[in-house]
Amino acid sequence: MYWLADPERKLDPLRKEIRETLVEEMQGAQHEDELQFLTHQQIEDIWTRQRSQQGSYFERFAKILRLKGPTKERVHLHQLRIISTLVWIRFDQWTQYFMKEFVPEDRGRVDGGLPFDERELRQMVFDFSRDFFHEQFRFLPVRIHEMKPATYTRGSSEQEPEHQKARMPFLRKDKEEVMHERVGIKVTKEKIPPQHMFKKSGKQINEIQERIMAVKSFPASRIDDFTLEKENLELLKDSVKPNPNILFSFAAIQIGRSRGSARGYIISNLADCNLGELLFGLCGRFEHRKAKFTPYFLFSEMKGVASAIQWLHDGVRKSETNEIIRCTHMDLKPSNILIFWDDPPETRWKISDFGISDVRHSDRFGSGDRPLTFTRAKQYPAEYQAPEVEFQKDKVGIPSDVWSFGCMLLDVVALIIGGPDAAEHLQTLRNKEAPNYFYSTADRSLKPQMVDWLRVMHHSAPWIPQTSLLIQDILRTDYNQRPRAHRIVKSLGAIIDQYEETDMHKSCPWTQDPESLRGTAPILTPLSGSTQTPSTYTAPDRLFPHFEIRNNFEVSSFVVEKFGVSTKSRMSLEGEWAVFRTVELAFAVRIKELPWQKTPVLFKNIRETGVLLKRRSHQVEAVAAAGGFVAALFCPLDPRNVDFKKIQIRGSRHDELDFRGPASGLSISINGDCLIHRDDGELTLRRLGSQDEKSLKLKGAILRTAAFSHDGNYIYAWSRSNHFDYWEIWTSDGDRFPGFCNMLINIDTPRGSANNILVPWRGTQAFNGLEPHFLTIDTHGNGSIIGEEGGKLNRFGFAARYDGITHGSVIPNGTAAIFIRRGHLNSEPGFVLLDLSPSISTKWHPSMREVDISSSFIHYYDPKYDGFVLQQSGAEIVAYLSGPTRKPKDAIVIRKAVIAPP
């Protein structure tokens, strides 16, 4: 039997070598094994690539197994995925089982027959059947086929669901990049491998580069929503005359059949941004595109959106059956109007998201040119929904879409007149009367402050009066009196034609100053709820005149090896400490005492130089550091005692506190006072040396975050309840500062990838009349500066124009803040600078811009694990980053860089 065993011995090192290559080239999220895959093109390349003098893997494999002629050709053409799977599962019966059960042509076991079901594999008396069944999907990523149209006569397209274990071909290096998430449904940005998309005809789309697409994912709990949206999209597809302002999704894929585990994916072309982001200047390439913003351009795009609504309402004629399909969208709002800057031949605004749309055959709409078609409301009352959604749920239909369009037109008019600031100001006026709808719940009419704003703006441009009349005509309480879409298209066209020869082709006034980001006066929201009269806007001579970040800077590092895996880090507010935590322990080192060196050190060799916090049978929940103190919150491992927590304090003074109750965060002041972040709408204050605790009741039910001031004399808290955000201050004794700030925040703006962050800031001078205490930025891009004026708290609002802001710190002199923006699919992490200088603040909003840097300092930054802080060293600004290293995974690093000269 030696001659049989010999090939197996020869195959063993080759199998290991091939498997290592498969591991190295595996695509998908590296931290989630069930998402990894290899494309057919990659598999072919791995097996046939020439490797120096040894030849390709397949040639060596075939030689050892004595595969020749047609048999060798058949294995190459039709079994590379099978043998890749076998190599992956460490199959070791090649000369006997493989040659007998897989190679013979009459067995019919080829790549085209994959996936093999588990029962078939067991019937083969195959020792590796279970492993093969689970791992074959790694080499069978889903192929994305263009959605086929459906008709009422034929019904939905009969596309078979993919296998429950099938893997989507998303080229993620790390976690998914979420653009929007709501009630379990996520929209992510994904890369699709080349040659992995197919047209309706079955023809492959031959691309040499990956394509970036938007993917809407539906979990098992929302599979009915996926099915409805898929059917709506199929019905709208394949019309005789498609409308260019409708987004027709490319594919809809269901994975799994079981109702409890099936999930769905709708794949569409990726937009540059949506109208909601454009209104507030939050979209990508906004600065490069704003010069294109003329009244003519913006009106023309809104006319295009109106024509798309007309196309939906009046009927879509199907090319195959000649039947007419009509659609009421039901959820028109800025976040569902997608913007494609370079959609040939020009920019296009497209209507998207037909998840709750009412799509019917024209016969079911009734006969004639009846203006109304009603259905039961599938949407809850919201900002851009019509009054009948709330008050007459059986009378929701075509006029409701018209109302939503009128609201968006009003927003766009504000953008034309005054840019993102005017849009934000209009939102603030609307929010003064809760809820934040465009209509008043008292009489269901357009809110009077909206009407007043239009009247005040009458003389801003010659086209305003006619546009104002059109908006008020659209936003009528009685849906019977609202114009239909074709009338709106005609009216907008008439306004464009009438004023085209005047100033409609001139750039909007707020775009004229190339340095400016905002166009109207700032909005101060005092405790009383009234709004200050805006001062006259005067643009500064130059943005950011007081502070600049170096383009290139040297980075010093201190690396500690053999620390532990799953490490998280944070920096103390003043930059004295870097604190690292694993599940079992917390370790803090004083930054000034570090030996900045290139050679890594072992944790055991520096353990005694830092502060170690550890408790038997407990895990670390949170850490904090300030001044001479380091603290850790410990939770028992025993689930029966999970509410009995311990707090260890080390440093200038040792202390140990008992705490009972739900808690998820911890803060400590430079005086050693502890603040426990509870999960029940409260904070608990423990003064150093005292066993007494004081409960600080929050105005909001949900704590966003809290912190001590730099000097430890104040406690800052930010909470939320329903639609309101609350900002509060206490003294370190637990006494509430007079008053609080609250604001109805627009959460319909798409959630970005930023964190909710609070940055303490005691400015040396007043900022726009405020003595500042702290600033916050939420995930929707709402920025707030909280300070005192006349003994009470006030909020100064601004728009955080860069998505992905995750960490921030104010430089010690208080004139600027620096934030880290997380990296995206095609960009590395970067710095965002917020100018807070007093000379700017007297006439200008806080101004943000991204800093173009070329440095490895933040190349591997991850907000989930890393800490960040700024420190002043003489006349220089020093930035520190701390966190785990990528390789090795059990090491930690602290990086230092002088990022700004005096």
ABEGO torsion letter per residue (X at the ends): XAAAAAAAAAAAAAAAAAAAAAAAABBEBAABAAABBBBAAAAAAAAABBBEAAEBAAAAAAAAAGBBEAAAAAAAAAAAAAAAAAAAAGBABAAAAAAAAAABAAAGBBAAAOBBBAAAAAAAGBAAAAAAAAAAAAABBBBBBBBBBBBAAAEBBBBBBBBAABBBBBBBABBBBBABBBGGBBBBBBBBBBGABBBAAGBBBBBABBBBBBBBBBBAAAAAAAAAAAAAAAAABGBABBBAABBBBABBBBBEABAAABBBBBBBBBBABBAAAAAAGABBGAAAAAAABBAAAAAAAAAAAAAAAAAAAAEBBBAAAGBBBBBBAGABBAAABBBBAABOABBBBBBBGAAABBBBBAAAAEBEABABBBBBBABBBBAABBAAAAABAAABBAAAAAAAAAAAAAAAAAAAAAEAAAAAAAAAAAAABOBABABBAAAGBBBAAAAAAAAAAAAABAAAAAAAAAAAAABBABAAABBBAAAAAAAAAAAAAAAAABAAABBBAAAABAABABABBBBBBBAAGBBBBBBBBBBBABBGAABBBBABBBBBBBBBBGAEBGBBBBBBAAGABBBBBBAABBBBBBAAABBBBABBBBAAAAAAABBBBBBBGBBBABBBBBEABBBBBBBBABAAAAABBBBBBBEABBBBBBBBEBBABBBBBAAGBBBBBBAAGBBBBBBBGBABBBBBBBABABBABBBBBAAGABBBBBBBBEABBBBBBBBAAGBBBBEBBBBBBBAABBBBABBBBBBBBBBABBBGGBBBABBBBBAAGBBBBBBBBGGBBBBBBBBBABBGBABBBBBAAGABBBBBBBBBAABBBBBBBBBABAAAAAABBBBBBBBBBBBAAAAABBAAABBBBBBBBEABBBBBBBEBBAOBAABBBBBBBBABBX
